[in-house]
Amino acid sequence: MGSEYILLNLMKQLECLELKQGYAVLSPVGAFSFDEITHLLSRAVVYCRRRTIGKLMFISIGASGFQSAGIAEQYGYVEKFASDSASLVKIAHVASPKWVHSGKFRITAAKNRGLELGNFKAESAALKWRLQPARKSSDKLNNPAFESGSRSLIEG
């Protein structure tokens, strides 16, 4: 598989970005490598930032073939998403319970980089969180919309 094929595949997959009233939803389906899924999310974040769409729901339940990265890689991609968002795009990630539970580090790293990110087990909880106005950092820790596994703040 050449890089041209991967680029075309990622361009096609970005078609799974749906614009809703006041937010966007990225819901890729199919097999992806970890690099492909992080690149796809990065492109969606940049797309939202450039079009002043301040809220992005990323639903990764339909994507397969990738596993969580090591701590150094997690930090790297969280830093990339924070840079891509420029603190202008709030991300809600809907994922499996295992992924949500393992996302505590990513939530803290994102918060420390100015990225508002939450991990959720259900779309309804993510949507509720996404539709709230931005809060001060001290208020977020007391936000009941955060799943118990994500009380510290973000994910990728």
DSSP file (Angstrom, degrees, kcal/mol; ACC not computed):
  #  RESIDUE AA STRUCTURE BP1 BP2  ACC     N-H-->O    O-->H-N    N-H-->O    O-->H-N    TCO  KAPPA ALPHA  PHI   PSI    X-CA   Y-CA   Z-CA
    1    1 A M              0   0    0      0, 0.0     2,-0.1     0, 0.0     0, 0.0   0.000 360.0 360.0 360.0 118.6    0.0    0.0    0.0
    2    2 A G     >  -     0   0    0      1,-0.1     4,-1.8     4,-0.0     3,-0.2  -0.354 360.0-108.3 -84.6 167.4    1.6    3.3   -1.1
    3    3 A S  H  > S+     0   0    0      1,-0.2     4,-2.5     2,-0.2     5,-0.2   0.810 118.6  59.7 -65.2 -29.0    1.3    6.6    0.6
    4    4 A E  H  > S+     0   0    0      2,-0.2     4,-2.4     1,-0.2    -1,-0.2   0.910 105.1  48.9 -64.6 -41.4   -0.9    7.9   -2.3
    5    5 A Y  H  > S+     0   0    0     -3,-0.2     4,-2.6     2,-0.2    -2,-0.2   0.921 111.5  49.2 -62.2 -44.5   -3.5    5.1   -1.5
    6    6 A I  H  X S+     0   0    0     -4,-1.8     4,-2.7     2,-0.2    -2,-0.2   0.920 111.2  49.7 -62.4 -44.3   -3.5    6.0    2.2
    7    7 A L  H  X S+     0   0    0     -4,-2.5     4,-2.4     2,-0.2    -1,-0.2   0.923 112.5  46.7 -61.1 -45.4   -4.0    9.7    1.4
    8    8 A L  H  X S+     0   0    0     -4,-2.4     4,-2.3     1,-0.2    -1,-0.2   0.898 112.2  51.2 -64.1 -39.7   -6.9    8.9   -1.0
    9    9 A N  H  X S+     0   0    0     -4,-2.6     4,-2.5     2,-0.2    -2,-0.2   0.914 111.0  47.8 -62.4 -43.6   -8.4    6.5    1.6
   10   10 A L  H  X S+     0   0    0     -4,-2.7     4,-1.7     2,-0.2    -2,-0.2   0.883 110.2  52.2 -66.3 -38.0   -8.2    9.2    4.3
   11   11 A M  H  < S+     0   0    0     -4,-2.4     4,-0.4     1,-0.2    -1,-0.2   0.919 111.8  46.5 -62.7 -42.7   -9.7   11.8    2.0
   12   12 A K  H >< S+     0   0    0     -4,-2.3     3,-1.4     1,-0.2    -2,-0.2   0.908 110.2  53.3 -65.0 -41.2  -12.6    9.4    1.3
   13   13 A Q  H >< S+     0   0    0     -4,-2.5     3,-2.2     1,-0.3    -1,-0.2   0.795  95.1  67.7 -67.0 -27.4  -13.0    8.7    5.0
   14   14 A L  G >< S+     0   0    0     -4,-1.7     3,-1.7     1,-0.3    -1,-0.3   0.679  81.3  79.2 -66.1 -14.1  -13.2   12.4    5.9
   15   15 A E  G <  S+     0   0    0     -3,-1.4    -1,-0.3    -4,-0.4    -2,-0.2   0.687  76.7  73.5 -62.6 -16.4  -16.5   12.1    4.1
   16   16 A C  G <  S+     0   0    0     -3,-2.2    11,-1.5    -4,-0.1     2,-0.7   0.297  70.3 108.5 -81.9  11.5  -17.8   10.6    7.3
   17   17 A L  E <   -A   26   0A   0     -3,-1.7     2,-0.5     9,-0.2     9,-0.2  -0.820  55.2-167.1 -89.0 115.0  -17.7   14.1    8.8
   18   18 A E  E     -A   25   0A   0      7,-3.2     7,-2.8    -2,-0.7     2,-0.5  -0.890  13.4-139.2-109.3 130.7  -21.2   15.2    9.2
   19   19 A L  E     +A   24   0A   0     -2,-0.5     5,-0.2     5,-0.2     2,-0.2  -0.772  26.2 176.7 -90.9 126.9  -22.2   18.8   10.0
   20   20 A K  E >   -A   23   0A   0      3,-3.1     2,-1.0    -2,-0.5     3,-0.6  -0.562  48.5 -66.0-114.5-178.7  -25.0   19.3   12.5
   21   21 A Q  T 3  S-     0   0    0      1,-0.2     3,-0.1    -2,-0.2    -2,-0.0  -0.620 120.5  -9.9 -75.3 105.9  -26.5   22.4   14.0
   22   22 A G  T 3  S+     0   0    0     -2,-1.0     2,-0.3     1,-0.1    -1,-0.2   0.400 132.2  42.4  90.2  -2.3  -23.6   23.9   16.1
   23   23 A Y  E <   -A   20   0A   0     -3,-0.6    -3,-3.1    31,-0.1     2,-0.3  -0.976  69.2-123.1-161.6 171.0  -21.2   20.9   15.9
   24   24 A A  E     -Ab  19  56A   0     31,-2.2    33,-2.9    -2,-0.3     2,-0.5  -0.895  14.7-147.8-122.1 154.7  -19.7   18.3   13.7
   25   25 A V  E     -Ab  18  57A   0     -7,-2.8    -7,-3.2    -2,-0.3     2,-0.6  -0.987   5.4-166.6-125.5 123.4  -19.6   14.5   14.0
   26   26 A L  E     +Ab  17  58A   0     31,-3.0    33,-2.9    -2,-0.5    -9,-0.2  -0.949  17.0 165.2-107.7 116.3  -16.7   12.3   12.8
   27   27 A S        -     0   0    0    -11,-1.5    33,-0.1    -2,-0.6    31,-0.1  -0.629  13.4-171.5-134.6  74.6  -17.8    8.7   12.7
   28   28 A P        -     0   0    0      0, 0.0     2,-0.4     0, 0.0    34,-0.3  -0.361   4.2-160.4 -70.1 147.5  -15.4    6.6   10.7
   29   29 A V        +     0   0    0     34,-0.1    34,-0.3     2,-0.1     2,-0.2  -0.995  46.7  34.8-129.6 133.1  -16.2    3.0    9.9
   30   30 A G  E    S-e   63   0B   0     32,-2.2    34,-2.8    -2,-0.4     2,-0.4  -0.721  93.3 -32.4 124.1-173.1  -13.8    0.3    8.9
   31   31 A A  E     +e   64   0B   0     -2,-0.2     2,-0.3    32,-0.2    34,-0.2  -0.693  58.2 167.6 -89.6 133.6  -10.2   -0.8    9.6
   32   32 A F        -     0   0    0     32,-3.0     2,-0.1    -2,-0.4    -2,-0.1  -0.981  32.7-124.1-139.5 148.4   -7.6    1.9   10.3
   33   33 A S     >  -     0   0    0     -2,-0.3     4,-2.3     1,-0.1     5,-0.2  -0.475  38.8-106.0 -79.7 167.3   -4.0    1.9   11.6
   34   34 A F  H  > S+     0   0    0     31,-0.2     4,-2.2     1,-0.2     5,-0.2   0.912 122.8  51.1 -61.8 -41.8   -3.4    4.0   14.7
   35   35 A D  H  > S+     0   0    0      1,-0.2     4,-2.2     2,-0.2    -1,-0.2   0.894 109.7  50.6 -62.0 -40.5   -1.6    6.6   12.5
   36   36 A E  H  > S+     0   0    0      2,-0.2     4,-2.4     1,-0.2    -2,-0.2   0.921 111.1  46.8 -65.0 -43.8   -4.5    6.7   10.0
   37   37 A I  H  X S+     0   0    0     -4,-2.3     4,-2.1     1,-0.2    -1,-0.2   0.886 113.9  47.4 -69.5 -36.9   -7.1    7.3   12.7
   38   38 A T  H  X S+     0   0    0     -4,-2.2     4,-2.3    -5,-0.2    -1,-0.2   0.881 112.6  50.0 -70.9 -35.9   -5.1   10.0   14.5
   39   39 A H  H  X S+     0   0    0     -4,-2.2     4,-2.5    -5,-0.2    -2,-0.2   0.910 110.2  50.8 -65.4 -41.7   -4.4   11.7   11.1
   40   40 A L  H  X S+     0   0    0     -4,-2.4     4,-2.0     2,-0.2    -2,-0.2   0.922 111.9  46.5 -61.4 -45.7   -8.1   11.6   10.3
   41   41 A L  H  X S+     0   0    0     -4,-2.1     4,-2.5     2,-0.2    -1,-0.2   0.901 110.7  53.5 -64.5 -40.5   -9.1   13.1   13.6
   42   42 A S  H  X S+     0   0    0     -4,-2.3     4,-2.4     1,-0.2    -2,-0.2   0.925 108.9  48.7 -59.1 -45.8   -6.4   15.8   13.2
   43   43 A R  H  X S+     0   0    0     -4,-2.5     4,-2.5     1,-0.2    -1,-0.2   0.886 111.0  50.7 -62.5 -39.1   -7.8   16.7    9.8
   44   44 A A  H  X S+     0   0    0     -4,-2.0     4,-2.5     2,-0.2    -1,-0.2   0.900 109.4  50.6 -66.4 -40.2  -11.3   16.9   11.2
   45   45 A V  H  X S+     0   0    0     -4,-2.5     4,-2.7     2,-0.2    -2,-0.2   0.933 112.4  46.4 -62.6 -46.1  -10.1   19.2   14.0
   46   46 A V  H  X S+     0   0    0     -4,-2.4     4,-2.8     2,-0.2     5,-0.2   0.920 111.1  52.8 -62.5 -43.7   -8.4   21.5   11.6
   47   47 A Y  H  X S+     0   0    0     -4,-2.5     4,-1.3     1,-0.2    -2,-0.2   0.934 112.1  45.3 -56.0 -48.3  -11.5   21.5    9.3
   48   48 A C  H  <>S+     0   0    0     -4,-2.5     5,-3.1     1,-0.2     3,-0.3   0.919 112.8  50.2 -63.9 -44.7  -13.7   22.5   12.3
   49   49 A R  H ><5S+     0   0    0     -4,-2.7     3,-1.5     1,-0.2    -2,-0.2   0.931 110.0  49.9 -60.4 -45.8  -11.3   25.2   13.5
   50   50 A R  H 3<5S+     0   0    0     -4,-2.8    -1,-0.2     1,-0.3    -2,-0.2   0.768 115.3  43.4 -66.0 -25.2  -11.0   26.8   10.1
   51   51 A R  T 3<5S-     0   0    0     -4,-1.3    -1,-0.3    -3,-0.3    -2,-0.2   0.196 114.7-115.1-104.5  15.1  -14.8   26.9    9.7
   52   52 A T  T < 5 +     0   0    0     -3,-1.5     2,-0.8     1,-0.2    -3,-0.2   0.830  62.5 151.1  51.4  40.2  -15.3   28.1   13.3
   53   53 A I      < -     0   0    0     -5,-3.1    -1,-0.2    -6,-0.2    -2,-0.1  -0.892  26.1-169.8 -95.4 106.4  -17.1   24.9   14.3
   54   54 A G        +     0   0    0     -2,-0.8    36,-3.1   -32,-0.2     2,-0.4   0.465  60.3  57.9 -83.6  -1.5  -16.3   24.9   18.0
   55   55 A K  E     - c   0  90A   0     34,-0.2   -31,-2.2   -33,-0.2     2,-0.4  -0.991  55.5-179.7-137.6 130.9  -17.5   21.4   18.8
   56   56 A L  E     -bc  24  91A   0     34,-3.0    36,-2.7    -2,-0.4     2,-0.6  -0.992  12.3-158.9-131.0 125.2  -16.5   18.0   17.4
   57   57 A M  E     -bc  25  92A   0    -33,-2.9   -31,-3.0    -2,-0.4     2,-0.6  -0.925  10.7-163.2-102.2 122.1  -17.9   14.6   18.4
   58   58 A F  E     -bc  26  93A   0     34,-3.4    36,-2.8    -2,-0.6     2,-0.7  -0.922   3.2-169.3-108.4 113.1  -15.6   11.8   17.4
   59   59 A I  E     + c   0  94A   0    -33,-2.9     3,-0.4    -2,-0.6    36,-0.2  -0.885  13.3 169.2-106.4 106.0  -17.3    8.4   17.4
   60   60 A S    >   +     0   0    0     34,-2.2     3,-1.3    -2,-0.7    35,-0.1   0.342  48.8 101.0 -99.9   6.6  -14.7    5.7   17.1
   61   61 A I  T 3  S+     0   0    0     33,-0.5    -1,-0.2     1,-0.3    34,-0.1   0.830  83.5  49.6 -62.6 -32.5  -16.9    2.7   17.9
   62   62 A G  T 3  S+     0   0    0     -3,-0.4   -32,-2.2   -34,-0.3     2,-0.3   0.505  96.2  87.6 -85.4  -4.2  -17.2    1.8   14.2
   63   63 A A  E <   +e   30   0B   0     -3,-1.3     2,-0.3   -34,-0.3   -32,-0.2  -0.724  55.6 172.0 -95.8 145.8  -13.5    1.9   13.6
   64   64 A S  E     +e   31   0B   0    -34,-2.8   -32,-3.0    -2,-0.3     3,-0.1  -0.864  41.3  65.1-141.4 174.7  -11.3   -1.1   14.1
   65   65 A G  S    S+     0   0    0     -2,-0.3     2,-0.3     1,-0.3   -31,-0.2   0.424  82.6  90.4  92.2  -0.7   -7.7   -2.3   13.6
   66   66 A F        -     0   0    0    -33,-0.2     2,-0.3   -32,-0.1    -1,-0.3  -0.917  52.7-160.2-127.8 155.2   -5.9    0.0   15.9
   67   67 A Q        -     0   0    0     -2,-0.3   -33,-0.0    -3,-0.1    -3,-0.0  -0.880  38.7 -78.5-128.0 162.6   -4.9   -0.1   19.6
   68   68 A S        -     0   0    0     -2,-0.3     2,-0.1     1,-0.1    -1,-0.0  -0.278  50.3-126.9 -60.0 143.9   -4.0    2.6   22.1
   69   69 A A        -     0   0    0      1,-0.2    -1,-0.1     2,-0.1    -3,-0.0  -0.271  29.4 -85.1 -85.5 173.5   -0.4    3.8   21.8
   70   70 A G     >  -     0   0    0      1,-0.1     4,-2.8    -2,-0.1     5,-0.2  -0.214  50.0 -93.5 -71.3 170.8    2.2    4.0   24.5
   71   71 A I  H  > S+     0   0    0      1,-0.2     4,-2.7     2,-0.2     5,-0.2   0.890 124.7  50.8 -56.1 -45.5    2.5    7.1   26.8
   72   72 A A  H  > S+     0   0    0      1,-0.2     4,-2.1     2,-0.2    -1,-0.2   0.915 113.6  44.8 -62.7 -42.7    5.0    8.9   24.6
   73   73 A E  H  > S+     0   0    0      2,-0.2     4,-2.5     1,-0.2     5,-0.2   0.898 111.8  53.0 -66.9 -40.2    2.9    8.5   21.5
   74   74 A Q  H  X S+     0   0    0     -4,-2.8     4,-2.3     1,-0.2     5,-0.2   0.934 109.8  48.2 -59.6 -46.2   -0.3    9.4   23.4
   75   75 A Y  H  X S+     0   0    0     -4,-2.7     4,-2.4     1,-0.2    -1,-0.2   0.910 110.8  52.8 -60.5 -42.6    1.3   12.6   24.6
   76   76 A G  H  X S+     0   0    0     -4,-2.1     4,-1.9     1,-0.2    -2,-0.2   0.916 112.1  42.2 -61.6 -45.8    2.5   13.4   21.0
   77   77 A Y  H  X S+     0   0    0     -4,-2.5     4,-2.6     2,-0.2    -1,-0.2   0.853 112.7  53.3 -75.4 -30.7   -0.9   13.1   19.4
   78   78 A V  H  X S+     0   0    0     -4,-2.3     4,-2.5    -5,-0.2    -2,-0.2   0.923 109.7  49.5 -64.0 -42.2   -2.7   14.9   22.2
   79   79 A E  H  X S+     0   0    0     -4,-2.4     4,-2.2    -5,-0.2    -2,-0.2   0.897 111.0  50.5 -61.5 -40.0   -0.2   17.8   21.7
   80   80 A K  H  X S+     0   0    0     -4,-1.9     4,-2.9     2,-0.2    -2,-0.2   0.924 111.0  47.4 -63.7 -46.3   -0.9   17.7   18.0
   81   81 A F  H  X S+     0   0    0     -4,-2.6     4,-2.4     2,-0.2    -2,-0.2   0.889 111.2  51.8 -63.7 -38.8   -4.7   17.8   18.5
   82   82 A A  H  X>S+     0   0    0     -4,-2.5     4,-1.5     2,-0.2     5,-0.7   0.919 112.6  45.4 -63.0 -43.2   -4.3   20.7   21.0
   83   83 A S  H  <5S+     0   0    0     -4,-2.2    -2,-0.2     1,-0.2    -1,-0.2   0.921 112.6  51.2 -65.0 -44.4   -2.2   22.6   18.4
   84   84 A D  H  <5S+     0   0    0     -4,-2.9    -2,-0.2     1,-0.2    -1,-0.2   0.877 113.6  44.6 -60.2 -38.3   -4.7   21.8   15.6
   85   85 A S  H ><5S-     0   0    0     -4,-2.4     3,-2.7    -5,-0.2    -1,-0.2   0.748  87.0-153.4 -80.6 -23.3   -7.6   23.0   17.7
   86   86 A A  T 3<5S-     0   0    0     -4,-1.5    -3,-0.1     1,-0.3    -4,-0.1   0.836  70.1 -66.5  50.9  34.6   -5.8   26.2   18.9
   87   87 A S  T 3 <S+     0   0    0     -5,-0.7    -1,-0.3     2,-0.2     3,-0.1   0.679 126.0 100.8  61.0  20.5   -8.2   25.9   22.0
   88   88 A L    <   +     0   0    0     -3,-2.7     2,-0.5     1,-0.1    -2,-0.2   0.545  66.7  63.3-109.4 -11.8  -11.1   26.7   19.6
   89   89 A V        -     0   0    0     -4,-0.2     2,-0.5    -7,-0.1    27,-0.4  -0.968  65.6-155.2-122.3 122.6  -12.5   23.1   19.1
   90   90 A K  E     -c   55   0A   0    -36,-3.1   -34,-3.0    -2,-0.5     2,-0.5  -0.815  16.8-152.7 -93.6 129.4  -13.9   21.1   22.0
   91   91 A I  E     -cd  56 117A   0     25,-2.7    27,-2.0    -2,-0.5     2,-0.5  -0.910  14.2-170.2-114.9 127.7  -13.7   17.3   21.3
   92   92 A A  E     -cd  57 118A   0    -36,-2.7   -34,-3.4    -2,-0.5     2,-0.6  -0.970  13.1-158.1-110.3 124.6  -16.0   14.6   22.7
   93   93 A H  E     -cd  58 119A   0     25,-3.4    27,-3.1    -2,-0.5     2,-0.6  -0.913   3.5-161.8-108.7 119.0  -14.8   11.1   22.0
   94   94 A V  E     +cd  59 120A   0    -36,-2.8   -34,-2.2    -2,-0.6   -33,-0.5  -0.888  33.4 142.9 -99.1 120.4  -17.4    8.3   22.1
   95   95 A A        -     0   0    0     25,-2.6   -34,-0.1    -2,-0.6   -36,-0.0  -0.827  52.5 -61.6-146.9 179.1  -15.5    5.0   22.5
   96   96 A S     >  -     0   0    0     -2,-0.2     4,-2.5     1,-0.1     5,-0.2  -0.305  52.3-110.4 -64.6 154.2  -15.6    1.5   24.1
   97   97 A P  H  > S+     0   0    0      0, 0.0     4,-2.6     0, 0.0     5,-0.2   0.866 119.4  55.0 -55.3 -37.2  -15.6    1.4   27.9
   98   98 A K  H  > S+     0   0    0      2,-0.2     4,-1.9     1,-0.2     5,-0.1   0.925 110.0  45.2 -63.2 -44.2  -12.1    0.0   27.9
   99   99 A W  H  4 S+     0   0    0      2,-0.2     4,-0.4     1,-0.2    -1,-0.2   0.910 112.9  51.2 -65.6 -42.5  -10.8    3.0   25.8
  100  100 A V  H >< S+     0   0    0     -4,-2.5     3,-1.3     1,-0.2    -2,-0.2   0.935 110.9  48.1 -60.0 -47.2  -12.7    5.5   28.0
  101  101 A H  H >< S+     0   0    0     -4,-2.6     3,-0.7     1,-0.3    -1,-0.2   0.868 110.9  50.6 -62.9 -36.8  -11.2    4.0   31.1
  102  102 A S  T 3< S+     0   0    0     -4,-1.9     3,-0.4     1,-0.2     4,-0.3   0.481  92.9  81.4 -80.3  -0.9   -7.7    4.0   29.7
  103  103 A G  T <>  +     0   0    0     -3,-1.3     4,-2.3    -4,-0.4    -1,-0.2   0.321  54.1 103.3 -90.1   8.6   -8.0    7.7   28.6
  104  104 A K  H <> S+     0   0    0     -3,-0.7     4,-2.1     1,-0.2    -1,-0.2   0.907  83.2  48.2 -59.5 -43.4   -7.2    9.4   31.9
  105  105 A F  H  > S+     0   0    0     -3,-0.4     4,-2.9     1,-0.2    -1,-0.2   0.932 111.3  50.4 -61.8 -45.7   -3.7   10.4   30.9
  106  106 A R  H  > S+     0   0    0     -4,-0.3     4,-2.4     1,-0.2    49,-0.3   0.875 109.1  52.2 -62.3 -37.5   -4.9   11.8   27.6
  107  107 A I  H  X S+     0   0    0     -4,-2.3     4,-2.3    47,-0.7    -1,-0.2   0.931 112.8  43.8 -64.4 -45.9   -7.6   13.8   29.3
  108  108 A T  H  X S+     0   0    0     -4,-2.1     4,-2.3    46,-0.2    -2,-0.2   0.924 114.0  50.1 -66.1 -44.4   -5.0   15.4   31.7
  109  109 A A  H  X S+     0   0    0     -4,-2.9     4,-0.8     1,-0.2    -2,-0.2   0.907 111.7  48.9 -61.2 -42.0   -2.5   16.0   29.0
  110  110 A A  H ><>S+     0   0    0     -4,-2.4     5,-2.8    -5,-0.2     3,-1.1   0.935 109.7  50.8 -63.5 -47.0   -5.1   17.7   26.8
  111  111 A K  H ><5S+     0   0    0     -4,-2.3     3,-1.6    42,-0.9    -1,-0.2   0.915 108.1  53.1 -56.9 -43.5   -6.3   19.9   29.5
  112  112 A N  H 3<5S+     0   0    0     -4,-2.3    -1,-0.3     1,-0.3    -2,-0.2   0.683 110.1  49.1 -67.0 -17.3   -2.7   20.9   30.2
  113  113 A R  T <<5S-     0   0    0     -3,-1.1    -1,-0.3    -4,-0.8    -2,-0.2   0.305 123.1-102.2-103.3   6.1   -2.3   21.9   26.5
  114  114 A G  T < 5S+     0   0    0     -3,-1.6     2,-0.5    -4,-0.3    -3,-0.2   0.621  79.2 132.1  85.8  13.3   -5.5   23.9   26.4
  115  115 A L      < -     0   0    0     -5,-2.8     2,-0.8    -6,-0.2    -1,-0.3  -0.872  50.0-144.9-102.9 126.7   -7.6   21.3   24.7
  116  116 A E        +     0   0    0     -2,-0.5   -25,-2.7   -27,-0.4     2,-0.4  -0.811  35.5 160.3 -89.8 113.1  -11.1   20.5   26.0
  117  117 A L  E     -d   91   0A   0     -2,-0.8    37,-1.0   -10,-0.2     2,-0.4  -0.994  18.3-173.8-138.1 139.8  -11.6   16.8   25.5
  118  118 A G  E     -d   92   0A   0    -27,-2.0   -25,-3.4    -2,-0.4     2,-0.4  -0.986  15.4-143.4-133.6 145.9  -13.9   14.3   27.1
  119  119 A N  E     -d   93   0A   0     -2,-0.4    28,-0.7   -27,-0.2     2,-0.3  -0.907  25.2-179.4-107.1 134.4  -14.2   10.5   26.8
  120  120 A F  E     -d   94   0A   0    -27,-3.1   -25,-2.6    -2,-0.4   -20,-0.1  -0.972  33.9-150.5-138.3 149.6  -17.7    9.0   26.8
  121  121 A K  S    S+     0   0    0     -2,-0.3     2,-0.3   -27,-0.2   -27,-0.1   0.615  88.0  39.5 -89.1 -15.5  -19.3    5.5   26.6
  122  122 A A  S  > S-     0   0    0      1,-0.1     4,-1.9   -26,-0.1     3,-0.2  -0.987  72.4-132.2-139.2 145.6  -22.5    6.8   25.0
  123  123 A E  H  > S+     0   0    0     -2,-0.3     4,-3.1     1,-0.2     5,-0.2   0.860 106.6  60.3 -61.4 -36.4  -23.3    9.4   22.4
  124  124 A S  H  > S+     0   0    0      1,-0.2     4,-2.1     2,-0.2    -1,-0.2   0.912 107.1  44.3 -61.8 -42.7  -26.1   10.9   24.6
  125  125 A A  H  > S+     0   0    0      2,-0.2     4,-2.2     1,-0.2    -1,-0.2   0.893 114.8  49.5 -67.7 -39.5  -23.6   11.8   27.4
  126  126 A A  H  X S+     0   0    0     -4,-1.9     4,-3.0     2,-0.2    -2,-0.2   0.909 110.9  49.6 -65.7 -41.9  -21.1   13.2   24.8
  127  127 A L  H  X S+     0   0    0     -4,-3.1     4,-2.0     2,-0.2    -2,-0.2   0.911 109.7  51.0 -64.3 -42.1  -23.7   15.3   23.2
  128  128 A K  H  < S+     0   0    0     -4,-2.1     4,-0.4    -5,-0.2    -1,-0.2   0.936 114.8  43.2 -59.8 -46.3  -24.9   16.7   26.5
  129  129 A W  H >< S+     0   0    0     -4,-2.2     3,-1.2     1,-0.2    -2,-0.2   0.910 112.3  53.8 -64.8 -43.1  -21.3   17.6   27.4
  130  130 A R  H 3< S+     0   0    0     -4,-3.0    -1,-0.2     1,-0.3    -2,-0.2   0.832 104.9  54.3 -62.7 -33.7  -20.6   19.0   23.9
  131  131 A L  T 3< S+     0   0    0     -4,-2.0    -1,-0.3    -5,-0.2    -2,-0.2   0.547  87.1  98.7 -83.3  -6.1  -23.6   21.3   24.0
  132  132 A Q  S <  S-     0   0    0     -3,-1.2     3,-0.1    -4,-0.4    -3,-0.0  -0.531  83.2-107.0 -76.0 146.9  -22.5   22.9   27.3
  133  133 A P        -     0   0    0      0, 0.0    -1,-0.1     0, 0.0    -2,-0.0  -0.314  50.2 -79.5 -66.6 159.6  -20.7   26.3   27.0
  134  134 A A        -     0   0    0      1,-0.1     2,-0.3    -4,-0.0    -4,-0.0  -0.321  54.8-155.9 -59.1 142.2  -17.0   26.3   27.7
  135  135 A R        -     0   0    0     -3,-0.1     2,-0.1     1,-0.0    -1,-0.1  -0.784  22.1 -95.5-119.2 162.1  -16.3   26.3   31.4
  136  136 A K    >>  -     0   0    0     -2,-0.3     4,-1.2     1,-0.1     3,-1.1  -0.454  43.1-110.0 -69.4 152.0  -13.4   27.4   33.6
  137  137 A S  H 3> S+     0   0    0      1,-0.3     4,-0.8     2,-0.2     3,-0.4   0.855 117.4  56.7 -53.6 -40.3  -11.0   24.5   34.4
  138  138 A S  H 34 S+     0   0    0      1,-0.2     4,-0.3     2,-0.2    -1,-0.3   0.808 105.1  52.5 -66.0 -28.8  -12.1   24.5   38.1
  139  139 A D  H X4 S+     0   0    0     -3,-1.1     3,-1.1     1,-0.2    -1,-0.2   0.796  97.2  67.1 -75.2 -28.4  -15.7   23.9   37.1
  140  140 A K  H >< S+     0   0    0     -4,-1.2     3,-1.7    -3,-0.4    -1,-0.2   0.826  89.9  61.9 -65.6 -33.5  -15.0   20.9   34.8
  141  141 A L  T 3< S+     0   0    0     -4,-0.8    -1,-0.3     1,-0.3    -2,-0.1   0.754 106.7  46.6 -66.0 -22.0  -13.9   18.6   37.7
  142  142 A N  T <  S+     0   0    0     -3,-1.1    -1,-0.3    -4,-0.3    -2,-0.2   0.221  82.6 121.8-101.7  13.4  -17.4   18.9   39.1
  143  143 A N    X   -     0   0    0     -3,-1.7     3,-1.4     1,-0.1    -3,-0.0  -0.682  49.8-158.8 -82.8 114.1  -19.2   18.3   35.8
  144  144 A P  T 3  S+     0   0    0      0, 0.0    -1,-0.1     0, 0.0     4,-0.1   0.627  83.9  76.1 -69.6 -11.2  -21.4   15.2   36.1
  145  145 A A  T 3  S+     0   0    0    -17,-0.1     2,-0.3     2,-0.1   -16,-0.2   0.728  75.8  93.3 -71.3 -20.0  -21.4   14.8   32.3
  146  146 A F  S <  S-     0   0    0     -3,-1.4     5,-0.1    -6,-0.2   -26,-0.1  -0.556  85.5-117.2 -73.8 135.2  -17.9   13.3   32.5
  147  147 A E    >   -     0   0    0    -28,-0.7     3,-2.4    -2,-0.3   -28,-0.1  -0.360  27.8-109.9 -66.1 152.4  -17.9    9.6   32.8
  148  148 A S  G >  S+     0   0    0      1,-0.3     3,-0.8     2,-0.2    -1,-0.1   0.802 119.2  55.6 -57.5 -30.0  -16.3    8.3   36.0
  149  149 A G  G 3  S+     0   0    0      1,-0.2    -1,-0.3     2,-0.1     3,-0.1   0.535 110.7  45.5 -78.5  -5.1  -13.3    7.0   34.1
  150  150 A S  G X   +     0   0    0     -3,-2.4     3,-0.6   -31,-0.1    -1,-0.2  -0.047  66.1 127.0-128.6  32.1  -12.7   10.5   32.6
  151  151 A R  T <  S+     0   0    0     -3,-0.8    -8,-0.1     1,-0.2    -1,-0.1   0.696  70.8  60.3 -67.1 -18.6  -13.0   12.9   35.6
  152  152 A S  T 3  S-     0   0    0     -3,-0.1    -1,-0.2     2,-0.1    -2,-0.1   0.842 113.5 -99.3 -83.3 -31.3   -9.6   14.4   34.9
  153  153 A L    <   +     0   0    0     -3,-0.6   -42,-0.9     1,-0.2   -35,-0.2   0.675  64.7  26.6 115.4 104.9  -10.3   15.7   31.4
  154  154 A I        -     0   0    0    -37,-1.0   -47,-0.7    -4,-0.2     2,-0.3  -0.160  36.8-167.5 123.6 172.2   -9.6   14.6   27.4
  155  155 A E              0   0    0    -49,-0.3   -37,-0.1   -48,-0.2   -55,-0.1  -0.965 360.0 360.0-171.8 164.0   -8.9   11.7   25.0
  156  156 A G              0   0    0     -2,-0.3  -115,-0.1   -39,-0.1    -1,-0.1   0.299 360.0 360.0-140.5 360.0   -7.8   10.7   21.5
